[in-house]
Amino acid sequence: MAKLQGVKNKGYDLIISEKPSAAKRIALALSDDKPSIIRIGQVSAYKFTHNGKQLIVVPAVGHLYTVAEKNKSFSYPVFEVEWKPVFEVDKKSSYAKKYWKAIKSLAQNANELIIACDYDVEGEVIGFNAMRFIANRQDASRMKFSTLTKHELIQSYEERSKTINWGQAIAGETRHILDWFYGINLSRALMTAAKNAGKFAVYSIGRVQGPALKLVVDRELAIKNFKPTPFWVVSLLLRFNGKEFKALHVKEKFLEKQKALNIVEKVRNAKPFVSNVEEKIVNVLQPTPFDLTTLQMEAYKWLRLTPAQTLSIAQELYLQGLISYPRTSSQKLPASIGYSKILNALQSNGYANLTRFAVNKTPRQGSKQDPAHPAIYPTGLKPEGLNAKQLKLYELIVKRFIACFANPAKKKVVKLLINANNELFKAEGAVIVEKGWMNVYPARISEEELPVLKLNTVLHLVKVLFEEKQTQPPKRFTQASLVKELEKKGLGTKATRAQVVSTLYDRGYIVDDPIKATELGIKTVEILEKHAPEILDDALTRQFEQDLEGIMNKQKTKQEVLSKAKALLVETLKKFRLQEREVGVELSTARKLHEDKQLIIGKCPNCGGDLRILKSKKTKKRFVACSNYPECKTIYPLPQTGMIKPTNKVCEHCKAPIIKIVRKGKKPLEVCVNPECASRRADEKTQALIDNINNGVIVKKCPRCGAKLIVRHSVYGSFLACSNYPKCKYTEPLNVNNS
């Protein structure tokens, strides 16, 4: 047992928080004085008194337990599971052991146990497992809060419930086991099938992942199979008092070309006039408060942050006490958060230029509710030390909050009907006349101002426009719109949808953004639809989500839901096993095609063949060569570190492909694959420096070993390197200013 420094005897209550940063904020909020730090091994806990009572707050570090197989095997189906410490199951989670030990040490001498993890399903499961497996308690008190502010944490402690939320805890536990049943059994079935076909590879599919992948693949196939239909439009280019505008025929689309041409001929020499004028002022309502999905959509739209990035950054802002809990589906802000207090704090913290537009006492509310948490809002605490992305997301949340209190915007909408030889054309204009909330929050409102026209005004016909167009395929999902679609279909939870999308990328099922389904993703769905369609059934997944809600509301039991899942999986996997070899062959073929395609970076500029990434059998170094070798001997070197991705771009200088190099911790770099390309040549000053070093005019010494520095070249450009390589691996950039 780890030694406790600073804890002498029994007589304290123990608070368990979800993260170390949350533990510190809880201690600072509740302490009558300054809390003292106690060390339990390598973990910092906080000891303090609150109203004369001694308390210690100790952090977990997210989930300390995970669902695992009781008797490890690679067979399926398997349903014998147990909760195990996460560090015993996953070596990457070894850091969790010290937190497990710290809670264990402090819990044995504690009087009351208080769970202060995030108040949602996942937070409840973290606290539930710590309570029963580490602290060996049957129940615990529960703090419930939506912000890590002093006022709310004190209130949460004083008004803590006497018991944990058992409905939430059991529903959360059931979800973990249910997801394990589906994820492990289905993934093992796919991998076993591939292995038995002679080509083992890692495959994964899950309860939500399967239907999510099918959404993307269905959209991909709809785009691939889309056959555009031609149509024709007729419009007039008109002028009045020097201002030109367009008017579209009221029929909008003509499916028969001749009918459109007939209209063109009829109005060619017309003297168009205004036959109707409609003008009105329309309110453009304020935005509603952020729930997580809307935040993810808007952060993608305005900041180009992926849903996973948005959730991660929002969680960081929450742990710093700057915003409320982000994993919420609510679009409502209760008065209890203190509207005026927050707005006054924001005004004092540098947002006075925005808060002056918050003229209403109450915000506009949305329709969505969450029983656990309100919509996302800034707490009013002053942000300090934020990085660029954190600050941008924080300010988006601040602007959204303030905009909810602003007046609606107003726009003037003008609709015209134009008569041209008894053919009617329409024109619509709109201009913002009062910005209201748009003074605060970004908006994209298209504006077009029409000339001021009265009934029967005659217009000058500049030109009759005749255009052929085609119907367009459906748009691809973006990461944000896919998360939105998952929410709409009731798949996954607000906390897990972004991770589901990330997993589809990790498995090679999807690429790019907007999202494209890979051949592997398409084939995987095709195979599953043929052999085990239940795996992709979004209705079944949605039913399980409703069952889990039933557990939370104590209308269903854990045993009912898991028994139902077992029965369905046993039946599905029984049919699957009968076709295992066929599935394996199809999967392996699909993966080989996918992997081969991933190795092609573009077309050879010399012969038009495929340029492929290959690896030397002798040196193990990777390089690019033409598929038409030996007839075509085009070959290019590659950097030996980093991920190489095709960009589908061609260099304007040499027509060779441009590749993207992705290196951990560094910004992705796009470069021409041809090292001799003009785009890769140094500028005049740098080239002069290179020539002087190569000719011995300038001699530079290695600061590590004293050997001569020489110029070397890589895909990233020229640099200086020690001539004593590989014994000395010193490098430095070429710097004209310090030559």
C-alpha positions in Angstrom: 0.0 0.0 0.0 1.3 3.4 -0.9 2.4 5.6 2.0 0.2 8.5 2.9 2.0 11.7 3.6 0.0 14.1 5.8 -2.9 11.8 6.8 -2.6 10.6 10.4 -5.9 9.1 11.4 -9.5 8.4 10.6 -12.0 11.3 10.8 -12.2 12.6 7.3 -14.7 12.3 4.4 -13.3 11.4 1.0 -14.4 13.0 -2.2 -13.5 11.2 -5.5 -13.3 13.5 -8.6 -13.0 12.4 -12.2 -9.7 14.2 -13.1 -6.8 15.7 -11.2 -7.6 19.3 -12.4 -11.2 18.8 -11.1 -9.9 17.6 -7.7 -7.9 20.8 -7.3 -10.8 23.1 -8.2 -13.1 21.2 -5.8 -10.5 21.6 -3.0 -10.0 25.3 -3.7 -13.8 25.9 -3.8 -14.6 24.0 -0.6 -11.6 24.8 1.6 -12.2 27.3 4.5 -8.5 28.2 4.1 -5.8 27.1 1.7 -5.9 23.3 1.1 -2.8 21.3 1.8 -1.4 18.9 -0.7 -0.8 15.3 0.4 1.2 12.8 -1.6 0.0 9.2 -2.0 2.8 7.7 -4.0 3.0 9.9 -7.2 -0.6 11.2 -6.8 -1.5 14.6 -5.3 -4.6 14.7 -3.1 -5.9 17.7 -1.2 -6.7 18.0 2.5 -8.8 20.8 3.9 -11.6 21.7 6.3 -15.0 22.9 5.2 -17.2 24.4 7.9 -15.0 22.7 10.5 -15.3 19.2 8.8 -12.1 17.5 7.6 -12.2 16.5 3.9 -9.8 15.0 1.4 -10.4 15.1 -2.4 -8.6 12.5 -4.5 -8.7 12.2 -8.3 -9.4 9.3 -10.6 -8.0 9.7 -14.1 -11.1 8.8 -16.1 -12.1 5.1 -16.2 -10.0 3.0 -13.7 -12.0 -0.1 -14.6 -12.9 -1.7 -17.9 -15.0 -4.6 -19.1 -12.8 -7.6 -19.9 -13.2 -11.3 -20.7 -13.0 -13.6 -17.7 -11.1 -16.3 -19.5 -9.1 -14.8 -22.3 -9.5 -16.5 -25.7 -10.1 -15.6 -29.3 -13.3 -17.6 -29.7 -16.7 -16.2 -30.3 -19.4 -15.8 -29.1 -18.2 -15.0 -25.6 -20.3 -13.4 -22.9 -18.4 -14.2 -19.6 -17.1 -10.8 -18.6 -16.0 -9.0 -15.5 -14.7 -5.5 -14.5 -11.0 -5.3 -14.2 -8.6 -2.5 -13.4 -7.8 -0.8 -16.7 -4.0 -1.1 -16.1 -4.3 -4.9 -15.9 -6.0 -5.0 -19.3 -4.2 -2.3 -21.3 -0.4 -1.6 -20.9 -1.0 1.9 -22.3 -3.1 2.6 -19.2 -0.4 1.7 -16.7 -0.5 5.3 -15.5 -3.9 4.6 -13.9 -2.5 2.2 -11.3 -1.1 5.0 -9.1 -4.5 6.7 -9.0 -6.1 3.3 -8.1 -3.7 2.9 -5.3 -4.2 6.4 -4.0 -8.0 6.0 -3.8 -7.5 2.6 -2.2 -5.2 4.0 0.5 -7.5 6.9 1.4 -10.8 5.1 1.2 -9.9 2.6 3.9 -9.9 5.2 6.6 -12.6 7.5 5.3 -15.9 8.0 7.0 -18.3 9.2 4.3 -17.5 8.6 0.6 -18.6 11.3 -1.8 -18.6 10.8 -5.6 -17.9 14.1 -7.5 -17.3 12.7 -11.0 -18.9 14.4 -13.9 -22.7 14.1 -13.6 -23.5 11.9 -16.6 -23.6 8.2 -17.4 -19.8 7.9 -17.9 -19.0 9.9 -14.7 -21.5 7.8 -12.8 -19.8 4.5 -13.9 -16.4 5.9 -13.0 -17.6 6.8 -9.5 -19.7 3.6 -9.2 -16.7 1.4 -9.9 -14.4 3.3 -7.6 -17.1 3.0 -4.9 -17.6 -0.7 -5.1 -14.3 -2.1 -6.3 -11.8 0.2 -4.8 -13.5 1.6 -1.7 -15.5 -1.6 -1.1 -18.7 0.5 -0.3 -22.3 -0.4 -1.0 -23.3 3.2 -1.7 -21.9 6.8 -1.5 -23.1 10.4 -1.5 -23.2 12.2 -4.8 -22.3 15.8 -5.7 -24.0 17.1 -8.9 -22.7 20.2 -10.7 -22.5 21.6 -14.2 -19.6 24.0 -13.6 -16.4 23.9 -11.6 -17.1 27.4 -10.1 -16.7 28.0 -6.4 -20.4 28.9 -5.8 -21.8 25.8 -7.6 -19.3 23.4 -6.1 -20.1 24.6 -2.6 -23.8 24.3 -3.3 -23.3 20.9 -4.8 -21.4 19.7 -1.7 -24.0 21.1 0.7 -26.9 19.7 -1.2 -25.3 16.4 -2.1 -27.7 13.4 -2.4 -27.3 10.6 0.1 -26.9 8.0 -2.7 -25.4 7.7 -6.2 -27.8 7.8 -9.2 -28.4 4.1 -9.3 -30.4 4.2 -12.5 -27.6 6.1 -14.3 -25.0 3.8 -12.8 -26.7 0.6 -13.9 -27.6 2.0 -17.3 -24.0 3.0 -17.8 -22.6 -0.4 -16.7 -25.1 -2.1 -19.0 -24.0 0.1 -21.9 -20.3 -0.8 -21.4 -21.1 -4.6 -21.3 -23.5 -4.3 -24.3 -20.9 -2.5 -26.3 -18.3 -5.1 -25.3 -20.6 -8.0 -26.3 -21.1 -6.4 -29.8 -17.6 -5.0 -30.3 -15.6 -8.1 -29.3 -17.9 -10.7 -30.8 -18.5 -9.0 -34.2 -14.8 -8.0 -34.6 -13.6 -11.4 -33.7 -16.0 -13.0 -36.2 -14.6 -10.8 -38.9 -10.9 -11.3 -37.9 -11.4 -15.1 -37.6 -13.0 -15.2 -41.0 -10.1 -13.4 -42.5 -7.5 -15.5 -40.7 -9.2 -18.8 -41.8 -9.0 -17.4 -45.4 -5.2 -17.0 -45.0 -5.0 -13.3 -44.5 -5.2 -12.1 -40.8 -5.9 -8.4 -40.3 -7.4 -6.2 -37.6 -11.1 -5.5 -38.3 -13.6 -3.9 -36.0 -17.3 -3.3 -36.0 -19.6 -2.4 -33.2 -23.1 -1.7 -32.1 -23.0 1.9 -33.3 -20.0 1.7 -35.6 -21.8 -0.6 -38.0 -24.9 1.6 -38.6 -22.7 4.7 -38.7 -20.5 3.1 -41.5 -23.6 2.1 -43.4 -24.8 5.7 -43.4 -21.5 6.8 -45.0 -21.4 3.9 -47.5 -25.1 4.4 -48.5 -24.3 8.1 -49.2 -21.1 7.1 -51.1 -23.0 4.6 -53.3 -25.8 7.2 -53.9 -23.2 9.6 -55.2 -21.4 7.0 -57.3 -24.7 5.7 -58.8 -26.2 9.1 -59.3 -27.3 9.8 -62.8 -27.8 13.5 -63.4 -30.9 14.7 -65.1 -30.7 17.7 -67.4 -33.1 20.6 -66.9 -33.3 24.1 -68.3 -33.9 27.5 -66.7 -35.1 30.8 -68.2 -34.4 34.1 -66.6 -34.4 37.7 -67.5 -31.5 40.2 -66.9 -33.3 43.5 -66.2 -32.2 47.0 -65.5 -33.9 50.0 -63.8 -32.2 53.3 -63.0 -28.8 51.8 -63.8 -29.2 48.8 -61.5 -29.3 45.3 -63.0 -31.0 42.3 -61.4 -32.2 38.8 -62.4 -35.7 37.4 -62.5 -36.3 33.7 -62.8 -39.3 32.1 -64.6 -41.9 31.1 -62.0 -41.7 27.5 -63.2 -38.0 27.5 -62.2 -37.1 24.2 -64.0 -38.1 23.0 -67.4 -37.6 19.3 -68.0 -38.2 19.7 -71.7 -35.7 21.8 -73.6 -38.2 22.9 -76.3 -40.7 24.3 -73.8 -37.9 26.4 -72.3 -36.9 27.6 -75.8 -40.5 28.5 -76.5 -40.5 30.8 -73.5 -37.2 32.3 -74.6 -38.7 33.1 -78.0 -41.9 34.4 -76.5 -40.2 37.0 -74.2 -37.3 37.9 -76.5 -38.8 41.3 -77.5 -41.0 41.8 -74.5 -41.4 45.0 -72.5 -41.5 43.6 -69.0 -43.2 45.4 -66.2 -43.8 44.9 -62.5 -47.1 43.1 -62.0 -46.9 42.6 -58.2 -44.8 44.0 -55.3 -44.6 42.4 -51.9 -42.5 43.9 -49.2 -42.2 43.0 -45.5 -39.9 43.1 -42.5 -39.0 39.7 -41.2 -37.4 38.8 -37.9 -34.3 36.6 -38.0 -34.4 35.0 -34.5 -31.4 34.8 -32.2 -29.6 31.5 -32.1 -30.4 29.0 -29.3 -27.9 28.1 -26.6 -25.3 25.5 -27.5 -25.9 21.8 -26.8 -22.8 19.6 -27.6 -23.9 18.6 -31.2 -24.7 22.2 -32.2 -21.3 23.3 -30.7 -19.6 20.7 -32.8 -21.4 21.7 -35.9 -20.7 25.5 -35.4 -17.0 24.9 -34.4 -16.6 22.9 -37.6 -18.3 25.6 -39.7 -16.5 28.6 -38.2 -13.2 27.2 -36.8 -12.7 24.1 -38.9 -12.4 22.0 -35.7 -13.5 18.3 -36.0 -16.1 17.1 -33.6 -13.5 15.1 -31.6 -11.3 18.2 -31.3 -14.2 20.4 -30.2 -15.2 18.0 -27.5 -11.6 17.7 -26.3 -11.1 21.4 -26.2 -14.5 22.0 -24.6 -13.6 19.5 -21.9 -10.3 21.4 -21.2 -12.3 24.7 -20.9 -14.7 23.0 -18.5 -11.9 21.7 -16.3 -10.5 25.2 -16.1 -13.8 26.4 -14.8 -14.5 28.6 -17.9 -17.5 26.9 -19.3 -20.3 24.6 -18.1 -20.2 20.8 -18.7 -20.1 20.3 -22.5 -21.5 16.8 -22.7 -25.1 18.0 -22.7 -28.1 17.7 -25.1 -29.9 20.7 -23.6 -30.6 24.0 -25.4 -32.0 25.6 -22.3 -30.4 28.0 -19.8 -32.2 28.1 -16.4 -32.4 31.4 -14.5 -30.5 29.7 -11.6 -27.2 30.1 -13.5 -27.4 33.9 -12.9 -27.7 35.6 -16.3 -26.8 39.1 -15.1 -23.9 37.9 -13.0 -22.3 36.1 -16.0 -23.0 39.0 -18.4 -21.4 41.5 -15.9 -18.4 39.3 -15.5 -18.0 38.9 -19.3 -18.3 42.7 -19.6 -15.5 43.2 -17.0 -13.3 40.5 -18.8 -13.0 42.4 -22.1 -16.3 41.6 -23.8 -18.1 44.9 -23.1 -18.2 45.6 -26.9 -20.4 42.5 -27.2 -22.4 42.5 -23.9 -23.9 45.9 -24.7 -26.1 44.1 -27.2 -27.5 41.7 -24.5 -30.6 43.9 -24.0 -33.1 41.2 -23.0 -33.3 39.9 -19.4 -33.9 36.3 -20.5 -32.2 34.4 -23.3 -33.9 32.7 -26.3 -34.3 29.0 -25.4 -34.1 26.0 -27.7 -36.4 22.9 -27.6 -33.9 20.2 -26.5 -33.6 19.3 -22.8 -31.2 17.3 -20.7 -32.2 16.4 -17.2 -28.6 16.4 -16.0 -27.1 19.6 -17.4 -28.2 22.9 -18.9 -26.9 24.2 -22.3 -23.3 25.1 -22.6 -22.5 28.6 -21.3 -19.4 30.6 -20.1 -19.1 30.9 -16.3 -17.7 34.4 -16.4 -14.3 33.5 -15.0 -11.5 35.3 -16.7 -9.6 33.1 -19.2 -5.9 33.0 -18.7 -3.2 31.1 -20.5 -5.4 29.7 -23.3 -3.8 28.5 -26.5 -5.1 29.7 -29.9 -7.7 26.9 -30.4 -8.9 27.1 -26.8 -9.4 30.8 -27.0 -11.3 30.6 -30.4 -13.7 28.0 -29.1 -14.1 29.8 -25.8 -15.0 33.0 -27.6 -17.4 31.2 -29.9 -19.2 30.0 -26.7 -19.2 33.5 -25.2 -20.6 35.0 -28.4 -23.3 32.4 -28.6 -24.3 33.0 -25.0 -24.5 36.8 -25.4 -26.3 36.5 -28.7 -29.2 34.6 -27.0 -29.9 37.8 -25.0 -29.7 40.2 -28.0 -32.6 41.4 -30.1 -33.6 39.5 -33.2 -32.1 40.7 -36.4 -34.5 42.2 -39.0 -34.4 41.9 -42.7 -36.4 43.6 -45.4 -37.7 41.0 -47.9 -39.0 42.2 -51.3 -40.7 39.9 -53.7 -41.5 41.0 -57.3 -43.5 39.4 -60.1 -42.4 40.5 -63.6 -44.8 40.2 -66.5 -43.1 39.6 -69.9 -45.6 38.9 -72.7 -47.8 37.2 -70.1 -45.0 35.0 -68.9 -44.3 35.5 -65.1 -40.9 35.8 -63.7 -40.0 36.3 -60.0 -37.2 38.2 -58.2 -36.5 38.3 -54.5 -34.3 40.6 -52.6 -33.3 40.7 -48.9 -31.3 43.1 -46.9 -30.5 43.3 -43.2 -32.0 46.5 -41.7 -31.2 45.8 -38.1 -28.3 43.5 -37.2 -29.5 42.7 -33.6 -27.7 39.5 -32.5 -25.6 39.5 -35.7 -23.5 42.3 -34.0 -22.3 39.5 -31.6 -22.4 36.1 -33.3 -21.2 35.2 -36.8 -23.8 34.6 -39.5 -24.0 33.9 -43.2 -27.1 35.7 -44.5 -27.2 36.2 -48.3 -28.2 39.8 -49.2 -29.4 41.1 -52.5 -30.9 44.6 -52.8 -33.4 45.1 -55.5 -34.1 48.6 -56.9 -37.2 50.4 -55.4 -40.0 49.5 -57.8 -43.7 50.2 -57.9 -46.6 48.4 -59.5 -46.6 48.6 -63.3 -43.1 50.0 -63.5 -41.7 49.2 -67.0 -38.2 47.6 -66.9 -35.4 47.5 -69.5 -34.8 43.9 -70.8 -31.0 43.6 -71.0 -30.9 39.9 -72.0 -32.9 36.7 -71.9 -30.8 34.0 -70.2 -31.2 30.4 -71.2 -29.2 27.8 -69.2 -28.8 24.1 -69.2 -28.2 22.6 -65.8 -28.1 19.2 -64.2 -29.5 17.8 -61.0 -26.8 17.3 -58.4 -25.9 14.2 -56.3 -26.4 14.2 -52.5 -23.6 16.0 -50.6 -21.0 13.9 -48.7 -21.1 14.0 -44.9 -18.6 16.1 -43.1 -17.5 14.9 -39.7 -19.8 17.4 -38.1 -22.9 16.5 -40.2 -22.3 12.8 -39.6 -22.3 13.4 -35.9 -25.6 15.4 -36.4 -27.0 12.5 -38.4 -26.1 10.0 -35.7 -27.9 12.2 -33.2 -30.9 12.5 -35.4 -31.2 8.7 -35.8 -30.6 8.1 -32.1 -27.3 6.3 -32.5 -24.7 6.5 -29.8 -24.6 9.2 -27.2 -23.5 12.9 -27.2 -20.3 11.8 -25.6 -19.4 8.9 -28.0 -20.5 10.0 -31.5 -17.3 11.9 -32.3 -15.3 8.9 -31.2 -17.3 6.6 -33.4 -16.4 8.8 -36.4 -12.7 8.8 -35.4 -12.8 5.0 -35.2 -14.1 4.7 -38.7 -11.1 6.8 -39.9 -8.7 4.7 -37.8 -9.9 1.4 -39.3 -9.5 2.7 -42.9 -13.2 2.6 -43.6 -13.4 6.3 -44.4 -11.1 9.0 -45.5 -11.0 12.8 -46.1 -13.4 15.5 -45.0 -16.0 15.7 -46.6 -16.1 12.0 -45.9 -15.5 9.4 -48.6 -16.1 5.7 -47.9 -13.0 3.6 -48.9 -13.3 0.4 -51.0 -12.6 -1.4 -47.7 -15.5 0.4 -46.0 -17.9 -0.2 -49.0 -16.9 -3.9 -49.2 -17.3 -4.4 -45.4 -20.8 -3.1 -45.5 -21.6 -5.1 -48.6 -20.3 -8.3 -46.9 -22.2 -7.6 -43.7 -25.4 -6.8 -45.5 -25.1 -10.1 -47.3 -24.2 -12.3 -44.4 -25.2 -10.5 -41.2 -27.5 -7.6 -41.9 -28.5 -7.3 -38.2 -25.1 -5.8 -37.5 -25.9 -2.7 -39.6 -29.5 -2.3 -38.4 -29.9 1.2 -37.1 -33.4 0.4 -35.8 -32.0 -2.3 -33.6 -29.3 -0.1 -32.3 -31.8 2.7 -31.6 -34.0 0.1 -29.7 -31.1 -0.7 -27.4 -30.6 3.0 -26.7 -34.3 3.1 -25.7 -33.7 0.0 -23.5 -30.8 1.7 -21.8 -33.0 4.8 -21.1 -35.6 2.3 -19.7 -32.9 1.0 -17.2 -32.2 4.6 -16.2 -35.9 5.2 -15.6 -36.2 1.8 -13.8 -38.6 0.5 -16.3 -36.2 -2.2 -17.5 -33.5 -4.3 -15.9 -29.8 -4.9 -16.8 -30.5 -8.6 -17.1 -33.4 -8.1 -19.5 -31.3 -5.9 -21.9 -28.2 -8.1 -21.8 -30.2 -11.4 -22.3 -31.9 -9.8 -25.3 -28.5 -8.8 -26.7 -27.0 -12.3 -26.1 -29.9 -14.0 -27.9 -29.6 -11.7 -30.9 -25.9 -12.1 -31.2 -25.9 -15.9 -30.8 -28.4 -16.2 -33.7 -26.5 -13.7 -35.9 -23.1 -15.3 -35.3 -24.5 -18.8 -35.8 -25.5 -17.8 -39.4 -22.2 -15.9 -39.8 -20.1 -19.0 -38.9 -21.8 -21.1 -41.6 -20.4 -18.6 -44.2 -17.2 -17.8 -42.4 -14.8 -18.9 -45.2 -16.7 -17.0 -47.9 -16.7 -13.9 -45.7 -13.0 -14.2 -45.1 -12.1 -14.5 -48.7 -14.3 -11.4 -49.5 -12.8 -9.4 -46.7 -9.2 -10.3 -47.6 -9.7 -9.4 -51.2 -11.3 -6.1 -50.2 -8.4 -5.3 -47.8 -5.8 -6.1 -50.4 -7.4 -3.8 -52.9 -7.6 -1.1 -50.3 -4.0 -1.5 -49.3 -2.8 -1.5 -52.9 -4.8 1.7 -53.6 -3.3 3.4 -50.5 0.2 2.8 -51.9 -0.6 4.6 -55.2 0.3 8.3 -54.9 -0.5 9.4 -58.4 0.3 9.1 -62.1 3.8 8.9 -63.5 4.6 12.1 -65.4 6.8 10.2 -67.9 4.5 7.3 -69.0 1.2 7.7 -67.2 1.6 4.5 -65.1 0.8 4.3 -61.3 3.5 5.7 -59.0 3.5 3.3 -56.0 5.2 3.3 -52.6 7.6 0.4 -52.4 10.1 -0.9 -49.9 13.6 -2.2 -50.7 14.0 -5.8 -49.7 17.7 -5.1 -49.0 17.7 -1.8 -47.2 14.1 -1.8 -46.0 13.9 1.9 -47.2 10.8 3.1 -48.9 10.7 4.8 -52.3 8.4 5.6 -55.2 8.6 3.7 -58.5 6.4 3.4 -61.6 4.2 0.4 -62.1 5.4 0.1 -65.6 9.0 -0.9 -64.5 11.2 -2.0 -66.2 9.9 -0.2 -69.3 9.7 3.0 -67.2 12.4 3.6 -64.7 11.0 6.6 -63.0 12.0 6.5 -59.3 11.8 9.0 -56.5 13.2 8.9 -52.9 10.9 9.2 -49.9 11.5 10.4 -46.3 11.8 7.3 -44.0 9.7 8.7 -41.2 6.1 10.0 -41.2 3.0 8.9 -43.0 2.8 9.5 -46.7 -0.6 10.4 -48.2 -1.7 11.1 -51.7 -3.2 14.5 -52.3 -4.6 14.0 -55.8 -2.7 17.1 -56.8 -0.2 17.5 -59.6 2.9 19.7 -59.4 2.5 22.7 -61.8 6.3 22.7 -62.5 7.1 19.0 -63.3 3.7 17.3 -63.4 4.8 14.8 -60.7 2.3 14.0 -57.9 2.3 16.1 -54.7 2.3 14.1 -51.5 1.4 15.0 -48.0 3.8 14.0 -45.2 2.2 13.7 -41.8 4.6 13.6 -38.8 3.7 13.4 -35.2 3.7 16.7 -33.5 4.4 18.7 -36.7 2.2 20.4 -39.2 1.5 18.2 -42.3 3.7 19.2 -45.3 2.7 19.0 -48.9 5.6 18.7 -51.4 6.3 17.5 -54.9 7.6 14.0 -54.8 10.3 14.9 -57.4 13.5 16.0 -55.6 14.7 17.7 -58.8 11.6 19.8 -59.3 12.0 23.6 -59.7 9.6 24.0 -56.8 12.2 22.3 -54.5 15.1 24.5 -55.6 16.5 27.0 -53.1 16.2 30.7 -53.6 19.2 32.7 -54.9 20.6 33.6 -51.5 20.2 30.1 -50.1 21.7 28.6 -53.3 24.7 31.0 -53.0 25.2 29.8 -49.4 25.1 26.1 -50.5 27.6 26.8 -53.2 30.0 28.6 -50.8 29.8 25.7 -48.3 30.3 23.0 -51.1 33.2 25.0 -52.5 34.9 25.5 -49.1 34.5 29.3 -49.2 32.4 29.0 -46.0 33.5 26.3 -43.5 31.1 25.4 -40.6 32.0 23.0 -37.8 29.8 20.6 -35.9 29.2 21.9 -32.4 29.1 18.4 -31.0 32.1 16.6 -32.5 34.0 19.3 -34.4 33.7 17.6 -37.8 32.8 19.6 -40.9 29.2 20.4 -41.7 28.1 19.5 -45.2 24.9 20.3 -47.2 22.4 17.5 -47.5 19.0 17.4 -49.2 15.8 15.8 -48.3 12.1 15.9 -49.3 11.8 18.8 -46.8 14.6 20.8 -48.5 18.3 21.4 -47.9 20.0 21.4 -44.5 23.4 21.1 -42.8 24.5 17.8 -41.4 27.6 16.5 -39.7 30.0 14.8 -42.1 30.7 12.3 -39.3 27.3 10.7 -39.8 26.1 8.1 -38.7 28.4 8.4 -35.6 27.2 12.0 -35.1 23.6 12.8 -36.2 23.8 16.6 -35.6 21.8 18.7 -38.1 20.8 22.3 -38.4 18.8 24.4 -40.9 20.4 26.5 -43.5 20.3 30.0 -42.3 21.3 32.8 -44.7 21.3 35.4 -42.0 23.8 33.6 -39.8 26.2 32.5 -42.6 
